[in-house]
Amino acid sequence: MSADAVIVDAVRTPVGKRNGGLSGVHAADLSASVLTALAARNDLDPALVDDVIWGCVQQVGQQANDIGRMAVLAAGWPESVPGVTIDRQCGSSQQSVHFAAAGLIAGHYDVVVAGGVELMSAIPLGSITANPALGESGGPAVAARYGVRFNQGIGAEMMAEKWKLSRARLDEFAASSHDKLAAATDGGLFARQIVPVRTADGTVVTADEGLRRGTSVDTLAGLKPVFREDGVVHAGNSSQISDGAAALLMMTSETARRLGLRPLARVHTAVLAGDDPVMMLSAPIPATRKALQRSGLALADIGAFEVNEAFAPVPLAWLAELGADEKTLNPAGGAIAIGHPLGASGARLMTTLVHHLADNGLRYGLQTMCEGGGQANATILENLRS
């Protein structure tokens, strides 16, 4: 029997807003909170973990020096447990899952944790480079090839223009993200996945802080475009600057049986795609098509989709191209309402997706997200609890 890769459990912290409840928690300690929860919830001896693969985008300051390894030490896990930190921009912790799955299937691991962290309150976007316009870090050859700086906000405007997405459509989608998050929160849908975080002053953060109840097209109408004077992208239909961490406990089915653990899902298909780095945000479209083609599944086979809401044009362009049922897209809200702690977002989306599949008896779910440089991961999960 060939090895597989299954997800036994998935947890996340609440997503804190900029300078909010999690902003004073060190990134290593925030990471440790989800590692500790995974071990406790599954009665797992941490010494069995072969590696912790941790996504983080701004690897500087308190997120430097291999934050994946620091998370292990902060959690009090045995020094024998290694940790590694990776950067595929916003998809870093989704890539962590891909690397973990590949290692399990190849026989390099028996038990592995994949996840990530980003404390954007302390380490703002652009901390590594002199300017957050990514073109400056590409060097002269990249500058000569493209002749422009890479800017995600301009990319979002380009997508809105290409797919003829009006400001009203973007704002309707943004408002619905808050509505869906409010319904999920009030319905207790996150109860099994959110790990409360206790701060130094004794405050316990238990819920996502980005939710703005009552958000509507009318309330968003007064916000000015950020990237173009005549543009359609503004703070209200873009992802929020956030703090958070998320982690998934992964192993082979054989190891799960041996440890008496019941998996939630199997990593069915994992692919990557690259696309125009100037538009930058469109790669989830070819990544999704590639995942479906490689998996042998049809769009109709997928019961739920998580497409990261970096900017509203991203999931809406994806929706226009793929033709999925909008009701199946980000059913509990997305980064516009929840927030987007860069290196943690891939694992946050997957945590939400894997529990949604289990709670609703859906067989397959697909996750994809745009990434700096015009890239995207796409992952298909198969529910093992239905």
C-alpha angles and dihedrals in degrees: 000000000000119000121258136189121242133180111229098179140354129198139170140185120245108273108249124211122237109293088000134126097310098041095098096049115101113244092238092052092046088052091047091057093067094041091052091048093051092053094045097045092051100036086238124167102228089214087075092064110106095194144350110220108198130189120213129156106193100049097182136100111004089357094057130093095054102308089199091065092042089054090056092051093044089053090057091241119155115284087237090074111091127207134199132193124217136186125209090148113245091355094056098117093039085056087050088061091048092051091046092050092048091050092050094048091047091052095245092119138033096183126016138164120220124190145098151222141220127182099190093171090067100028109037123203108276096032092127097051130045089244130025089226096107096213091077090066094050097076131228096299092057091045091051092048097051105021093211139078114255110244124173094207092054087047089056090051090050090053093049089052096046095048094038094239112171124214089247091056092048092048092047089054092047092051091049090054089060092044092052092047091050091051092047092048095046091046093054092240092144096049095103096045107041118086111202114233122217113210128210093266092053097258113142115214109207108160140045109273100204096076113119107188116212095027109160140163087263094053090048093048094085095058116105122229111260106203105033128024090227093035134120102220118095140152093277097058095040130079118273126248103250152166125230152115135219136182141187126206109222135181142140120285089245092055091047091054091048091051093044093243125142114219122228098206146349125236097241102175134001123186143159134215138187128208141163107333092202094057082034099175104068101081095096086075097061090034091058092047090050092049092051093046094048094044095049089230128129125228089251090060091065113089099189137016131202111197111172114247097221085147126352093248090064100066092032094055088045089051092049092051100041099037096219122163105268090218089068093052118099092335094186096043129268145237094302087069105018098040136240115255092183105221093036099046099087091054091041092055091046092049089053092046098048093051092045090054092049094045094050102036094242115157102209136028131181128207128189137161139184118248138194115278093033100289137131141189120213124192131184116203126197116213113233096186098066 
